[in-house]
Amino acid sequence: MVRERYEEAEDERMRITVLTVADCPHAQPALEGVVAALDGREAEVELVEVRDEAEAARLGMYGSPTILIDGTDPFVPPGAVPSLSCRLYRDADGAVSGVPELAALRRVLAGAAVQGQGAGEPDCCTPPPDALDVVGRAGRGRRAPAERALRAVHQQVLRHFAATGTAPDAEALRGAAAGAGRSAAEVLAELAAEDFLTLDETGRIRAAYPFSATPTRHRVRLADGTAVWSMCAIDALGVTAMLNEDVLISSADPVTGDPVTVTCAAGAMRWEPPSAVVLVGQRPEGGPAATACCDAVNFFTDVHNARSWIRQHPDVPSRVLDQPTAEYVAGQTFGPLLLP
């Protein structure tokens, strides 16, 4: 392993590592993109040349180049495995490149900067959770596998929520499950075991991320007027990416009770108040997202209220996301759910 220190600041609040293989043509462009995306913010930037698969696995390299921000890869796709292969990134228009687009780099670096600002954040012994891990099944994503009718039933559940605002019963899912020779109850039980959805004690659907069958803090009104409850703030933001339609999100700051709204129209999101942020937290005892983190993933009117919540809940490792980062995480998590 070869390390090259490119730039080091006295304040090491943010540490960025670019992992590459020897002679990777995208190593220097990735490094230059990171520096440009920092927009003058101080950071320690390091180029690390990885020589074998063991090092790739140990360092968390998912192809060359991999960009780690404070040890976390914000671009890793669900199901990826460490490797020395050439890595490709897809931009917002679907084009593929050997490095992330500058706008995406700016979003994730801005989110890391918000996390590092000021007092009241978790200390170094309790690292904040990775936002994608919190809502994305520990990096495995929320898109159900195609086999055993899992995806067919899961997508049927999501479409029913979007059409009616309520959860379907087993009878409505019977046809989707029968294609694999299974009952709807069998498929739902497996989906629940893998945390794609949750069931109550009678086997009825209680939640199918991003939707909730019971009232929550987050109300989402769809373009056709249908109103649905969402499990958390990231889930609410993910509805527009999943359905590819305009929505209106209504929520409230847990500290003050003040309203927070997000209007998603024509692909753009308008936040009120403009200072609003999202906090993502995850209880260290683990479990399904519904119990481990959904009540700790909320909108706040500003970063000061989010930090106040963190101080009030020192047992919940948390991270503050700015608006572009929250939108990015939501899109990455829920955008693919209804794809074939």
Rosetta silent file (secondary structure, phi, psi, omega in degrees, C-alpha in Angstrom):
SEQUENCE: MVRERYEEAEDERMRITVLTVADCPHAQPALEGVVAALDGREAEVELVEVRDEAEAARLGMYGSPTILIDGTDPFVPPGAVPSLSCRLYRDADGAVSGVPELAALRRVLAGAAVQGQGAGEPDCCTPPPDALDVVGRAGRGRRAPAERALRAVHQQVLRHFAATGTAPDAEALRGAAAGAGRSAAEVLAELAAEDFLTLDETGRIRAAYPFSATPTRHRVRLADGTAVWSMCAIDALGVTAMLNEDVLISSADPVTGDPVTVTCAAGAMRWEPPSAVVLVGQRPEGGPAATACCDAVNFFTDVHNARSWIRQHPDVPSRVLDQPTAEYVAGQTFGPLLLP
SCORE:     score description
SCORE:     0.000 S_00000001
   1 L     0.000  127.627 -179.684    0.000    0.000    0.000 S_00000001
   2 E  -111.808  129.674  179.342    1.406    3.373   -1.065 S_00000001
   3 E  -114.121  139.045  174.553    0.218    6.583    0.600 S_00000001
   4 E  -130.192  115.848  178.039    0.671   10.102   -0.703 S_00000001
   5 E   -79.077  115.049 -175.928   -0.387   13.018    1.507 S_00000001
   6 E   -88.140  -41.115 -177.988   -1.804   15.595   -0.883 S_00000001
   7 E  -157.857  137.427  178.813   -2.902   18.276    1.514 S_00000001
   8 L  -135.914  130.816  177.347   -3.124   18.463    5.291 S_00000001
   9 L  -105.236  155.498  178.440   -4.795   21.101    7.407 S_00000001
  10 L   -62.732  -36.686  177.308   -4.169   21.757   11.057 S_00000001
  11 L   -88.428  110.117 -175.513   -7.876   21.167   11.724 S_00000001
  12 L   -97.089   38.155 -178.666   -8.448   17.479   10.869 S_00000001
  13 L   -61.622  -35.566  179.931  -12.192   17.661   11.227 S_00000001
  14 L  -123.249  129.698 -179.336  -12.660   16.081    7.812 S_00000001
  15 E  -121.763  122.460 -177.059  -10.431   13.323    6.422 S_00000001
  16 E  -118.306  127.562 -179.643  -10.757   12.323    2.767 S_00000001
  17 E  -121.990  127.976  175.053   -9.016    9.284    1.300 S_00000001
  18 E  -104.224  112.315  179.779   -8.918    8.433   -2.404 S_00000001
  19 E   -94.199  127.520 -179.184   -8.226    4.715   -2.865 S_00000001
  20 E  -140.486  168.244  169.653   -6.847    3.712   -6.271 S_00000001
  21 L   -99.952  167.495 -179.632   -4.879    1.000   -8.015 S_00000001
  22 L   -59.774  136.022  175.581   -1.569    1.626   -9.758 S_00000001
  23 L    63.298   22.799  176.807   -1.853    3.666  -12.976 S_00000001
  24 L   -66.156  123.502 -177.384   -5.595    4.230  -12.567 S_00000001
  25 L   -69.269  -13.825 -177.011   -6.471    6.919  -15.139 S_00000001
  26 L  -101.136    0.772 -177.898   -9.197    8.271  -12.849 S_00000001
  27 H   -63.202  -52.884 -177.969   -7.049    8.703   -9.717 S_00000001
  28 H   -65.893  -43.551  175.423   -5.918   12.261  -10.446 S_00000001
  29 H   -59.074  -35.991  177.978   -9.339   13.434  -11.712 S_00000001
  30 H   -65.348  -43.256  178.605  -10.901   12.038   -8.528 S_00000001
  31 H   -62.417  -44.737  179.728   -8.359   13.871   -6.398 S_00000001
  32 H   -65.179  -36.998  177.809   -8.908   17.098   -8.313 S_00000001
  33 H   -63.857  -39.962  178.391  -12.678   16.687   -7.998 S_00000001
  34 H   -61.701  -47.845 -178.772  -12.400   16.333   -4.228 S_00000001
  35 H   -61.196  -43.114  179.810  -10.286   19.492   -3.938 S_00000001
  36 H   -64.906  -39.950 -177.426  -12.700   21.428   -6.155 S_00000001
  37 H   -70.146  -23.653  178.358  -15.738   20.176   -4.199 S_00000001
  38 H   -66.119  -23.211  177.467  -14.220   21.300   -0.907 S_00000001
  39 L    51.031   41.351  176.020  -14.688   24.895   -2.097 S_00000001
  40 L    89.594   -7.651  177.707  -11.857   26.113    0.109 S_00000001
  41 L   -68.066  146.029  179.614  -12.829   24.185    3.259 S_00000001
  42 L   -77.123  139.708  179.089   -9.874   22.770    5.165 S_00000001
  43 L  -163.671  159.638  171.136   -9.429   19.001    5.089 S_00000001
  44 E   -95.648  119.336 -177.501   -6.810   16.282    5.070 S_00000001
  45 E  -117.053  128.230 -173.700   -6.772   14.679    1.621 S_00000001
  46 E  -133.248  135.512  174.390   -4.802   11.509    1.029 S_00000001
  47 E  -101.561  124.309 -177.021   -4.184    9.349   -2.039 S_00000001
  48 E  -122.400  122.506  177.539   -3.717    5.662   -1.208 S_00000001
  49 E   -92.662  121.212 -176.053   -2.571    3.104   -3.765 S_00000001
  50 L  -100.828  133.166 -170.096   -4.009   -0.344   -2.986 S_00000001
  51 L  -105.663  -20.867 -178.612   -2.047   -3.353   -4.206 S_00000001
  52 L  -148.336  170.614 -175.778   -4.117   -6.475   -3.483 S_00000001
  53 H   -63.648  -34.444  179.965   -7.613   -7.756   -2.709 S_00000001
  54 H   -62.660  -44.049  177.836   -6.875   -8.162    0.997 S_00000001
  55 H   -64.764  -39.660  179.343   -6.004   -4.466    1.292 S_00000001
  56 H   -59.807  -43.242  179.564   -9.093   -3.557   -0.724 S_00000001
  57 H   -67.070  -41.175 -177.190  -11.298   -5.489    1.693 S_00000001
  58 H   -67.973  -37.908 -176.425   -9.596   -4.057    4.771 S_00000001
  59 H   -88.599  -13.835 -178.014   -9.772   -0.438    3.578 S_00000001
  60 L    81.059   46.829  179.857  -13.249   -0.644    2.048 S_00000001
  61 L   -98.467  118.402 -178.601  -12.289   -0.153   -1.593 S_00000001
  62 E  -109.718   56.392 -176.952  -15.165   -0.892   -3.991 S_00000001
  63 E    99.665  159.564 -176.643  -13.270   -0.369   -7.215 S_00000001
  64 E  -105.868  126.127    0.587  -10.778    2.280   -8.313 S_00000001
  65 L   -90.692  148.688  170.488  -11.160    5.101   -7.464 S_00000001
  66 E  -112.204  135.062 -179.224  -13.046    4.868   -4.157 S_00000001
  67 E  -111.687  119.134  178.181  -13.505    8.062   -2.140 S_00000001
  68 E  -105.578  131.739  175.555  -13.799    7.742    1.644 S_00000001
  69 E  -113.008  112.808 -173.668  -14.996   10.660    3.756 S_00000001
  70 L    51.225   41.198  175.063  -14.008   10.146    7.375 S_00000001
  71 L    85.693   -1.020 -176.438  -13.664    6.444    6.583 S_00000001
  72 E  -116.376  137.147  176.796  -17.079    6.058    4.894 S_00000001
  73 L   -91.499  105.707 -176.950  -17.815    5.551    1.195 S_00000001
  74 L   -77.369   -8.054 -176.005  -20.906    7.697    0.471 S_00000001
  75 L  -108.785    2.161 -173.085  -21.234    6.351   -3.079 S_00000001
  76 L   -65.154  127.974 -179.732  -21.065    2.598   -2.480 S_00000001
  77 L   -78.917  154.695  178.255  -23.941    0.853   -4.291 S_00000001
  78 L   -57.553  137.852  176.627  -26.062   -1.785   -2.529 S_00000001
  79 L    80.498    1.635 -178.970  -24.562   -5.269   -2.713 S_00000001
  80 L   -69.119  149.630  177.409  -21.094   -4.081   -3.752 S_00000001
  81 L  -122.882  148.026 -179.689  -18.097   -6.132   -2.661 S_00000001
  82 L   -58.459  141.892 -179.794  -14.516   -4.872   -2.197 S_00000001
  83 E  -164.922  168.277  175.247  -12.364   -5.200   -5.308 S_00000001
  84 E   -98.428    9.429 -174.869   -9.500   -3.770   -7.374 S_00000001
  85 E   -70.204  168.317  175.215  -11.705   -3.401  -10.440 S_00000001
  86 E   -73.211  133.734 -177.623  -12.350   -0.191  -12.341 S_00000001
  87 L  -104.352  139.662  178.215  -15.199    1.732  -10.728 S_00000001
  88 L  -118.383  146.561  179.711  -17.863    3.644  -12.595 S_00000001
  89 E  -121.830  139.536  178.649  -20.173    6.361  -11.275 S_00000001
  90 E  -104.649  129.686 -178.640  -23.565    7.339  -12.696 S_00000001
  91 L   -87.679 -176.646 -174.367  -24.519   11.016  -12.623 S_00000001
  92 L   -63.662  -24.725  179.225  -27.980   12.563  -12.188 S_00000001
  93 L   -92.373    1.409  179.388  -28.649   12.303  -15.949 S_00000001
  94 L    92.922   -4.741  179.253  -27.665    8.630  -16.099 S_00000001
  95 L   -72.262  147.753 -176.871  -24.287    9.203  -17.758 S_00000001
  96 E  -106.621  138.213 -179.394  -21.430    6.995  -16.570 S_00000001
  97 E  -144.182  165.677  178.978  -17.984    8.292  -15.624 S_00000001
  98 L   -82.781   -3.892  177.887  -14.882    7.116  -13.800 S_00000001
  99 L  -138.708  154.697  175.849  -15.338    9.746  -11.068 S_00000001
 100 L   -64.175  149.984  176.539  -18.380   11.143   -9.209 S_00000001
 101 L   -68.385  153.091 -174.647  -19.850   14.314  -10.664 S_00000001
 102 H   -59.363  -39.231 -179.222  -18.795   17.499   -8.918 S_00000001
 103 H   -62.280  -39.922  179.287  -22.326   18.267   -7.686 S_00000001
 104 H   -66.970  -40.895  176.698  -22.556   14.875   -5.970 S_00000001
 105 H   -61.705  -41.926  179.607  -19.155   15.377   -4.329 S_00000001
 106 H   -62.635  -38.104 -179.418  -20.221   18.798   -3.082 S_00000001
 107 H   -62.903  -48.740 -175.538  -23.388   17.294   -1.570 S_00000001
 108 H   -71.871  -33.665  177.983  -21.614   14.608    0.427 S_00000001
 109 H   -71.311  -34.743  176.559  -18.793   16.920    1.535 S_00000001
 110 H   -64.738  -38.954  177.482  -21.294   19.550    2.642 S_00000001
 111 H   -63.524  -40.388  177.978  -23.039   16.917    4.725 S_00000001
 112 H   -66.760  -35.026  179.350  -19.760   15.931    6.381 S_00000001
 113 H   -67.213  -41.116  177.451  -19.011   19.591    7.105 S_00000001
 114 H   -60.484  -41.450  179.601  -22.390   20.080    8.802 S_00000001
 115 H   -59.928  -34.403 -173.758  -21.686   17.020   10.942 S_00000001
 116 H   -88.977   -0.902 -172.755  -18.389   18.473   12.110 S_00000001
 117 L   -80.482  127.238  164.707  -19.572   21.963   13.043 S_00000001
 118 L    70.303 -178.752 -179.025  -19.480   23.088   16.629 S_00000001
 119 L   -83.733  169.172  175.363  -20.097   21.414   19.952 S_00000001
 120 L    95.934   -3.901  176.039  -22.880   19.059   20.839 S_00000001
 121 L   -83.563  164.358  177.196  -22.118   16.339   18.309 S_00000001
 122 L   -58.705  148.983 -179.579  -21.357   12.752   19.386 S_00000001
 123 L   -80.491  177.814 -171.717  -17.821   12.297   20.676 S_00000001
 124 L   -68.413  -17.256 -179.929  -15.115   10.269   18.967 S_00000001
 125 L   -83.566  -13.028  178.746  -15.945    7.169   20.971 S_00000001
 126 L  -126.194   82.517 -174.213  -19.484    7.038   19.568 S_00000001
 127 L   -64.085  142.092  178.298  -19.173    7.493   15.806 S_00000001
 128 L   -68.168  151.442 -178.122  -22.255    8.842   14.034 S_00000001
 129 L   -72.317  154.008  171.177  -24.056    6.372   11.787 S_00000001
 130 L   -76.005  131.776 -173.124  -23.686    6.350    8.055 S_00000001
 131 H   -61.596  -40.315  179.749  -26.916    7.731    6.616 S_00000001
 132 H   -67.257  -34.525  177.138  -27.230    5.064    3.929 S_00000001
 133 H   -65.652  -38.485 -177.751  -26.686    2.308    6.492 S_00000001
 134 H   -60.520  -47.814 -174.297  -29.433    3.706    8.704 S_00000001
 135 H  -100.922   -7.990 -172.422  -32.133    3.629    6.039 S_00000001
 136 L  -115.935   34.187  175.533  -30.663    1.129    3.593 S_00000001
 137 L    55.149   53.079  176.039  -30.380   -2.171    5.491 S_00000001
 138 L    53.933   43.658  176.140  -26.675   -1.767    6.367 S_00000001
 139 L    86.791   -3.133 -178.108  -25.664   -1.002    2.791 S_00000001
 140 L   -88.534   -7.944  177.156  -27.739   -3.798    1.219 S_00000001
 141 L    81.821  166.899 -177.559  -30.389   -1.436   -0.089 S_00000001
 142 L  -110.042   14.000  176.677  -34.176   -1.582    0.143 S_00000001
 143 L   -91.142  115.897 -174.623  -34.893   -3.140   -3.240 S_00000001
 144 L   -65.521  149.332  176.601  -36.164   -6.664   -2.609 S_00000001
 145 L   -62.612  152.680 -178.676  -34.591   -9.595   -4.492 S_00000001
 146 L   -74.546  -25.593 -174.847  -36.414  -10.801   -7.592 S_00000001
 147 H   -73.905  159.814  174.836  -36.482  -14.455   -6.523 S_00000001
 148 H    57.483   29.061  177.192  -39.258  -16.198   -4.567 S_00000001
 149 H    65.445   12.881 -177.372  -41.770  -13.464   -5.489 S_00000001
 150 H   -63.450  -48.489 -178.519  -40.143  -11.104   -2.990 S_00000001
 151 H   -69.493  -39.363 -178.993  -39.831   -8.161   -5.361 S_00000001
 152 H   -61.177  -45.589 -179.699  -43.223   -8.748   -6.976 S_00000001
 153 H   -70.064  -43.807  179.767  -45.034   -8.743   -3.642 S_00000001
 154 H   -57.694  -47.413 -179.629  -42.937   -5.897   -2.222 S_00000001
 155 H   -66.223  -34.274  176.357  -43.648   -3.684   -5.220 S_00000001
 156 H   -63.750  -39.683  177.412  -47.343   -4.568   -5.068 S_00000001
 157 H   -61.629  -48.155 -178.024  -47.383   -3.442   -1.429 S_00000001
 158 H   -63.440  -41.026 -179.689  -45.706   -0.136   -2.278 S_00000001
 159 H   -67.469  -35.041  178.532  -48.032    0.562   -5.204 S_00000001
 160 H   -66.104  -44.108  175.474  -51.076   -0.158   -3.043 S_00000001
 161 H   -56.916  -46.704 -176.728  -49.861    2.319   -0.427 S_00000001
 162 H   -65.604  -32.602 -177.375  -49.278    4.946   -3.130 S_00000001
 163 H   -82.107  -31.398 -171.375  -52.713    4.403   -4.663 S_00000001
 164 H  -122.044  -18.142 -174.345  -54.781    4.245   -1.474 S_00000001
 165 L    80.595    4.272 -177.838  -52.686    5.524    1.437 S_00000001
 166 L  -130.500  165.929  178.868  -53.241    2.214    3.215 S_00000001
 167 L   -83.150  143.206  175.798  -51.587   -1.212    3.444 S_00000001
 168 L   -76.499  158.333  172.195  -52.957   -4.085    1.324 S_00000001
 169 L   -92.950  175.310 -175.939  -54.215   -7.284    2.913 S_00000001
 170 H   -61.690  -34.397 -178.685  -52.918  -10.738    2.013 S_00000001
 171 H   -61.933  -37.593 -179.943  -55.754  -11.352   -0.450 S_00000001
 172 H   -68.699  -17.316 -177.488  -54.672   -8.371   -2.558 S_00000001
 173 H  -103.862   -0.945 -173.028  -51.179   -9.863   -2.776 S_00000001
 174 H   -59.503  -42.855 -178.120  -52.190  -13.443   -3.541 S_00000001
 175 H   -64.102  -41.049 -179.591  -51.660  -13.142   -7.303 S_00000001
 176 H   -65.656  -36.136  179.914  -48.168  -11.663   -7.002 S_00000001
 177 H   -76.481  -32.688 -175.464  -47.083  -14.445   -4.626 S_00000001
 178 H   -63.943  -24.596  179.339  -48.693  -17.242   -6.636 S_00000001
 179 L   -59.096  -23.852  177.856  -46.291  -16.665   -9.510 S_00000001
 180 L  -108.966   13.942  178.742  -43.610  -18.365   -7.400 S_00000001
 181 L    69.327   29.551 -177.772  -45.956  -20.983   -5.963 S_00000001
 182 L  -123.450  161.980  173.367  -46.064  -19.287   -2.572 S_00000001
 183 L   -87.946  157.413  178.215  -48.712  -17.773   -0.348 S_00000001
 184 H   -61.771  -37.441 -179.682  -48.772  -14.066    0.352 S_00000001
 185 H   -62.400  -39.500  178.826  -48.268  -14.760    4.057 S_00000001
 186 H   -63.329  -45.288 -178.156  -45.072  -16.704    3.351 S_00000001
 187 H   -67.222  -42.280  179.749  -43.629  -13.926    1.211 S_00000001
 188 H   -61.974  -39.660  179.160  -44.604  -11.205    3.675 S_00000001
 189 H   -62.751  -39.875  179.002  -42.964  -13.119    6.518 S_00000001
 190 H   -69.922  -39.523  177.148  -39.710  -13.360    4.554 S_00000001
 191 H   -62.758  -37.871  178.145  -39.848   -9.675    3.606 S_00000001
 192 H   -68.354  -39.871 -179.883  -40.353   -8.810    7.272 S_00000001
 193 H   -62.877  -29.957  179.196  -37.464  -11.030    8.356 S_00000001
 194 L   -95.626    7.853  175.432  -35.204   -9.115    5.952 S_00000001
 195 L    63.079   35.804  168.171  -36.582   -5.718    7.116 S_00000001
 196 L   -84.879  -23.932  176.597  -38.166   -4.683    3.837 S_00000001
 197 L  -156.195  174.815  177.431  -41.382   -4.188    5.802 S_00000001
 198 E  -128.192  150.550 -178.952  -42.827   -4.846    9.271 S_00000001
 199 E  -120.756  152.802  173.095  -45.862   -6.866   10.372 S_00000001
 200 L   -87.079 -174.934 -174.981  -48.060   -6.678   13.444 S_00000001
 201 L   -67.013  -16.386  178.387  -48.866   -9.654   15.670 S_00000001
 202 L   -95.630   -1.330 -179.466  -51.676  -10.744   13.338 S_00000001
 203 L    90.925    3.925  177.131  -49.454  -10.710   10.244 S_00000001
 204 L   -82.384  152.309 -177.379  -50.882   -7.502    8.770 S_00000001
 205 E   -71.904  123.798  176.503  -48.522   -4.945    7.268 S_00000001
 206 E   -96.033  -33.868  179.405  -47.633   -2.206    9.740 S_00000001
 207 E  -158.736  147.191  171.423  -45.050   -0.465    7.525 S_00000001
 208 E  -138.635   97.478 -173.512  -43.329   -0.885    4.176 S_00000001
 209 L   -46.946  124.656   17.170  -40.533    1.667    3.964 S_00000001
 210 L   -94.232    5.868 -171.804  -41.090    4.468    3.058 S_00000001
 211 E   -97.728  151.078  173.829  -44.776    4.078    4.020 S_00000001
 212 E  -122.199  139.681  177.251  -46.448    3.605    7.397 S_00000001
 213 L   -82.644  -10.104  179.024  -49.923    2.152    7.938 S_00000001
 214 L  -122.627  156.220 -176.908  -50.301    4.193   11.127 S_00000001
 215 L   -59.178  142.211  176.269  -49.916    7.957   11.705 S_00000001
 216 L  -132.918 -173.669  177.613  -46.387    9.334   12.137 S_00000001
 217 L   -72.411  -15.664 -168.476  -44.797   12.777   12.326 S_00000001
 218 E  -116.673  113.026  179.028  -44.395   12.828    8.527 S_00000001
 219 E  -107.186  133.132 -179.025  -47.374   13.286    6.177 S_00000001
 220 E  -123.586  122.120  177.283  -46.855   13.097    2.416 S_00000001
 221 E  -103.452  123.204 -177.166  -49.491   14.290   -0.041 S_00000001
 222 E   -83.121  171.121 -174.649  -49.110   12.867   -3.564 S_00000001
 223 L   -61.504  -31.703 -179.119  -49.863   14.652   -6.821 S_00000001
 224 L   -86.597    4.653  179.054  -53.313   13.027   -7.132 S_00000001
 225 L    97.708  -12.488  177.572  -54.282   14.094   -3.617 S_00000001
 226 L   -62.187  134.445  178.504  -53.636   10.757   -1.906 S_00000001
 227 E  -110.102  132.731  179.837  -52.179   11.264    1.564 S_00000001
 228 E  -130.590  154.296  171.775  -49.777    8.736    3.072 S_00000001
 229 E   -92.964  144.972  178.657  -47.772    8.524    6.287 S_00000001
 230 E  -117.055  149.667 -173.515  -44.028    8.073    6.035 S_00000001
 231 L   -69.694  -34.387 -177.781  -41.796    6.254    8.504 S_00000001
 232 L  -157.351 -179.050 -177.995  -39.135    8.959    8.830 S_00000001
 233 H   -65.369  -44.367  179.253  -37.777   12.125    7.225 S_00000001
 234 H   -64.707  -39.938  176.876  -35.550   10.308    4.722 S_00000001
 235 H   -59.809  -43.965 -179.866  -38.446    7.999    3.825 S_00000001
 236 H   -60.006  -45.107  178.159  -40.661   11.038    3.208 S_00000001
 237 H   -65.175  -28.472 -177.986  -38.068   12.569    0.886 S_00000001
 238 H   -75.050  -17.506 -177.422  -37.698    9.209   -0.859 S_00000001
 239 H   -61.418  -43.934 -178.159  -41.351    9.026   -1.917 S_00000001
 240 H   -64.908  -35.921  178.235  -40.902   11.534   -4.738 S_00000001
 241 H   -70.228  -38.208 -177.831  -37.840    9.640   -6.052 S_00000001
 242 H   -69.997  -44.223 -176.391  -39.602    6.280   -5.874 S_00000001
 243 H   -90.537  -13.392 -178.168  -42.837    7.415   -7.548 S_00000001
 244 L    55.741   48.518  177.850  -41.226   10.025   -9.815 S_00000001
 245 L  -146.649  165.177  179.650  -43.982   12.521   -9.030 S_00000001
 246 L   -71.710  143.919  176.529  -44.520   15.765   -7.153 S_00000001
 247 E  -142.699  162.474  172.544  -45.282   15.554   -3.435 S_00000001
 248 E  -123.024  119.687 -178.953  -45.830   17.840   -0.448 S_00000001
 249 E  -101.451  129.423  176.239  -44.195   16.752    2.824 S_00000001
 250 E  -121.672  124.758 -179.288  -45.524   18.112    6.116 S_00000001
 251 E  -143.648 -170.050 -179.542  -43.611   17.411    9.308 S_00000001
 252 E  -149.750  145.507  177.084  -42.615   19.094   12.581 S_00000001
 253 L   -67.100  122.769 -179.066  -39.429   19.793   14.508 S_00000001
 254 L   -63.070  -23.734 -177.849  -39.307   17.329   17.463 S_00000001
 255 L   -82.370  -47.082 -173.763  -37.709   19.951   19.730 S_00000001
 256 L  -106.182  -19.162 -174.180  -39.986   22.948   19.135 S_00000001
 257 L    80.683   -0.426  179.874  -42.981   21.489   17.305 S_00000001
 258 L   -67.315  145.279 -176.887  -42.552   24.099   14.568 S_00000001
 259 E   -70.722  147.753  170.882  -43.658   22.982   11.107 S_00000001
 260 E  -130.487  127.283  177.637  -41.245   21.857    8.419 S_00000001
 261 E  -126.292  147.610  174.673  -42.492   21.429    4.863 S_00000001
 262 E  -130.671  120.865  178.173  -40.796   20.249    1.699 S_00000001
 263 E  -102.593  119.018 -179.887  -42.446   20.875   -1.651 S_00000001
 264 E  -106.044  112.149 -177.065  -41.182   18.614   -4.430 S_00000001
 265 E  -142.053  130.170  177.132  -42.184   19.943   -7.851 S_00000001
 266 L    53.466   37.535  176.058  -40.707   19.371  -11.303 S_00000001
 267 L    82.642   -1.278  179.369  -37.659   17.659   -9.815 S_00000001
 268 E  -113.612  148.948 -179.927  -36.798   20.508   -7.439 S_00000001
 269 E  -117.133  133.063  177.214  -37.331   20.630   -3.678 S_00000001
 270 E  -116.988  119.854 -176.517  -38.212   23.758   -1.719 S_00000001
 271 E   -99.787  137.619  173.769  -37.710   23.560    2.041 S_00000001
 272 E  -131.346  121.797    1.171  -39.497   25.714    4.595 S_00000001
 273 L   -73.726  160.778 -179.318  -37.894   27.077    6.611 S_00000001
 274 L   -61.188  -18.685 -179.466  -34.834   27.382    4.328 S_00000001
 275 L   -85.884    0.899 -173.811  -32.606   26.531    7.301 S_00000001
 276 L   -62.109  148.269  177.475  -34.184   23.088    7.787 S_00000001
 277 E  -136.618  174.307  174.296  -31.978   20.004    8.109 S_00000001
 278 E  -121.324  135.591  173.001  -32.420   16.271    8.682 S_00000001
 279 E  -107.895  131.405  174.753  -30.938   14.344   11.571 S_00000001
 280 E  -113.582  128.377  178.894  -30.326   10.603   11.199 S_00000001
 281 E  -132.956  158.740 -179.128  -29.796    8.512   14.312 S_00000001
 282 L  -145.762  124.720 -179.502  -29.579    4.819   15.066 S_00000001
 283 L   -69.690  133.035 -172.538  -29.971    3.091   18.417 S_00000001
 284 L   -64.615  -18.959 -179.681  -26.873    0.984   19.153 S_00000001
 285 L   -73.963  -10.048  175.074  -28.905   -2.082   20.154 S_00000001
 286 L    77.764 -157.486 -175.907  -29.870   -2.582   16.515 S_00000001
 287 L   104.641 -178.686  179.133  -32.986   -4.304   15.203 S_00000001
 288 L   -62.137  154.909 -176.959  -35.269   -3.419   12.287 S_00000001
 289 H   -57.905  -33.336 -177.639  -35.199    0.173   11.086 S_00000001
 290 H   -57.805  -33.781 -179.274  -38.741    0.735   12.373 S_00000001
 291 H  -105.355  -26.057 -175.522  -37.537    0.394   15.971 S_00000001
 292 H   -83.946  -29.167 -172.529  -33.813    1.152   15.683 S_00000001
 293 L  -146.807  -19.082 -171.342  -33.861    4.452   13.857 S_00000001
 294 H   -58.884  -37.749  179.460  -37.148    5.636   12.332 S_00000001
 295 H   -76.971   -6.067  179.281  -38.103    7.754   15.352 S_00000001
 296 H  -111.528   17.750  176.680  -34.583    9.237   15.314 S_00000001
 297 E  -122.462   96.239 -169.759  -34.626   10.335   11.654 S_00000001
 298 E  -136.505  160.419  169.936  -36.437   13.660   11.616 S_00000001
 299 E   -81.452  143.925  172.731  -36.681   17.103   10.078 S_00000001
 300 E  -130.556  150.153 -178.522  -35.506   20.043   12.194 S_00000001
 301 L   -67.618  -26.012  176.755  -36.013   23.730   11.500 S_00000001
 302 L  -161.187  170.849 -176.006  -32.272   24.347   11.844 S_00000001
 303 H   -66.928  -27.592 -179.700  -29.011   22.694   12.860 S_00000001
 304 H   -66.072  -41.468  176.973  -29.161   24.200   16.358 S_00000001
 305 H   -67.312  -36.679  177.583  -32.369   22.332   17.166 S_00000001
 306 H   -62.380  -42.759  178.567  -30.876   19.150   15.708 S_00000001
 307 H   -66.477  -34.421  176.701  -27.865   19.521   18.009 S_00000001
 308 H   -61.569  -41.655  177.698  -30.195   20.153   20.929 S_00000001
 309 H   -62.221  -41.297  179.541  -31.902   16.816   20.192 S_00000001
 310 H   -61.339  -43.007  178.682  -28.504   15.105   20.105 S_00000001
 311 H   -63.838  -33.226 -179.965  -27.635   16.526   23.516 S_00000001
 312 H   -77.932  -16.366 -178.313  -30.960   15.293   24.869 S_00000001
 313 L  -129.602   65.309 -176.220  -30.371   11.792   23.462 S_00000001
 314 L   -65.527  -15.295 -179.452  -26.685   10.998   24.109 S_00000001
 315 L   -84.161   -4.417 -177.112  -27.414    7.272   23.803 S_00000001
 316 L  -113.844  100.641  175.419  -28.381    7.604   20.099 S_00000001
 317 L   -56.109  131.249 -171.268  -25.409    8.114   17.743 S_00000001
 318 E  -140.591  162.620  177.557  -26.580   10.695   15.218 S_00000001
 319 E  -143.485  138.082  177.860  -25.540   12.732   12.224 S_00000001
 320 E   -93.502  130.203  177.925  -26.918   16.002   10.831 S_00000001
 321 E  -111.831  135.816  171.658  -27.499   16.130    7.072 S_00000001
 322 L   -75.814  175.332 -173.516  -27.916   19.298    5.059 S_00000001
 323 H   -62.332  -48.828 -179.734  -30.699   19.439    2.485 S_00000001
 324 H   -60.046  -37.505 -179.173  -28.750   18.290   -0.623 S_00000001
 325 H   -69.580  -42.144  177.751  -27.277   15.338    1.276 S_00000001
 326 H   -61.185  -41.942  177.959  -30.647   14.287    2.698 S_00000001
 327 H   -63.935  -40.180  179.607  -32.169   14.453   -0.781 S_00000001
 328 H   -64.116  -47.578 -179.813  -29.290   12.418   -2.191 S_00000001
 329 H   -60.658  -43.981  179.822  -29.573    9.710    0.483 S_00000001
 330 H   -61.761  -44.176  179.543  -33.341    9.494   -0.018 S_00000001
 331 H   -64.621  -42.205  178.890  -32.990    9.203   -3.781 S_00000001
 332 H   -64.803  -34.950 -175.540  -30.281    6.559   -3.562 S_00000001
 333 H   -78.277  -46.292 -169.554  -32.309    4.533   -1.068 S_00000001
 334 H  -108.278  -14.936  179.998  -35.800    4.666   -2.547 S_00000001
 335 L   -55.232  -39.862 -175.731  -35.340    5.636   -6.207 S_00000001
 336 L   -84.437   -2.488 -166.143  -34.771    2.043   -7.438 S_00000001
 337 L   -62.614  -33.684 -177.165  -37.572    0.337   -5.464 S_00000001
 338 L  -101.931    9.071  175.539  -40.181    0.154   -8.246 S_00000001
 339 L   -70.345  152.911 -178.626  -37.786   -0.564  -11.090 S_00000001
 340 L   -58.249    0.000    0.000  -38.297   -3.937  -12.838 S_00000001
